[in-house]
Amino acid sequence: MGDATLGHKVRGSVLRQARPVSVAVMTVWASGFLTSCAAPVAQLPDMAKDVVAAEQRAQQIAQLRRYYSERHRMDAVAFRIRTANVAACKDRIAAQIGLTAATPRSLPRRYQSYASEALSIGWSRPTAISVVEGSPAAQAGLVAGDELTALNGDLIPLWGTANWMWRKIAENGTDPVRLDVRRDGVDRTVTVTPVMGCSIPVEYHIDETVNASASDLKILITSGILALTQSDAELALVIGHELAHSTLGHLDKQRWNTIVGAAAGAAIDVGILAGGVSTGGAFRKQFGGLGAMAYSVGFEREADYVGAYYAARAGYDTKGTEEIWRRMAFVQPQSILSGRTHPIMAVRFVQIQKTTAEIEDKKRRGRPLEPELKSADADPAPAVEAAARH
Ligand SMILES: [Zn+2]
């Protein structure tokens, strides 16, 4: 039974009725219609419940593994961005070691029944699930899979593990910390020397919306935009863009800033809804406000420009990273011709090329990788206005 039949009947019935049809009548009619055509005609294969249940669990395990694998990639790029740009974050900084540990209990409840198997983590001791390459934890020889029992002599809790460790290390500062570690049944104590980095959390959400956003509290990266990046340098450009919104004070004027503008507010609402918090369309409404738009395009261009410097300072080669805007233009074709809150993709593409040329020139001359501002010691505001005029 095809859609054409359904369409014809609906059109026919509406045309015959000169007066409005009540919702109740339409509902009864539609449900009767659907019931009459709902049964499949093919002889479907029988499936044992336990076979389906086993596949379901396999999918859960694969999903969780992939989530944490992608998150590790994001954490690694974010760590380099945070530490290379610590000066730009002013007082919003914290000591960190580039390691995340977890127990099944420390993860959201819905993951707990399969997290141990998926991530090879035990219930009785926190286990490192992510050690960022080149981080203090990695330099101290720690690897994913190491069990961690104590930090500076304090027992590491089995609940809220990652947050507890983050807080303890932040309080500790850059003095060496002692971690009691068990690997292959052998206990030892490892000394790790934290480094300072920007402290704004960078979170990873499973959400097919191709976007990233920044608020005062956090940066959000969606799986949609992570999948669009074809290199860590492109991901660094995305994270750098969001960090720039935060460091340049754009957030004081606009509650949220995102990486793409088309229906950006609605995308954030959906993203937050997916995370379990209903915004009631608040961001969409806010994005509709003209006040929030006043400097929007200028802010976005500035975040692209400064964000590219943040990526370059973290050691990423920004050459070719402008390709992400061509890919974005493909998935959001309306952004090729118009942009209300954000520059059109052609502007973003060309600007990253120009910024890369500027960065490469500074590298050749041995000059510091500082974005050009109107005057050396000015706050970002004049640069924003300059960008908004162009
Ligand atoms: Zn933005």
Residues whose N, C-alpha, C, O or C-beta is under 5 A from the ligand:
A	BS01	ZN	N257 T258 I259 E300 A303
